[in-house]
């Protein structure tokens, strides 16, 4: 099995390096570096989320093994669009694990977070808990973090959903109980875009609930990989774990 992990806005491939060891023997873990950060620092930031998803999907089409995509927040949107692109080119996707993002086809007020002044953008990040206080306290690191997040917010703010056939694959949708960016209804609405077996789980925490429950997330991904290796199926909740 191959697991491809996509980061939240402002995130980098390094976030998922520890997963390589934690899922060793179960799946190869890949985390493509997005332009403008990490090993691709200095490269121009992407300006279209769907174009970026298509670019990221290209190398995946030529590798062997069942493919599972995981993404959090912006990464969930990227994973979904990558799956659509891969399916259009006849490349099967074994399943999706999408966290911290409501279904993208739901109508909502347009956002322009990428146009916020630095102080307002920093306040928005603080509200969601997305950037360490130590980073924001240092002027040079703060400027880099804001520039990266601003570029990623532009991708999400300017994204326009294009209707299409439901994706024929299983999925697990995860959300934080106190996440101001999602609601149970927006998470459940993924069932209108994904035609395979789908489960929705609400976990304690805010937008970055996955950070507080990494062991639980790794266990879920491990179970999903094992189940989807045999074919499309719903992932049952782990024994003893509630919402």
Buried (B, 14 or more C-beta within 10 A) or exposed (E): BBBBBBBBBBBBBEBBEEBBEBBEEBBEBBBBBBBBBBEBEEEEBBEBBBEBBBBBBEEBEEEEEBBBBBBBBBBBBBBBBBBBBBBEEEBEBBBBBBBBBBBBEEEEEEEEBBEBEEEEBBEBBEEBBBBEEEBBEEEEBBEBBBBBBBBBBBBBBBBEBEEEEEBEBBBBBBBBEEBEBBBEEBBBBBBEBBBBBBBBBBBEBBBBBBBBBEEBBBBBBBBBBEBBBEEBEEBEEEEEEEE
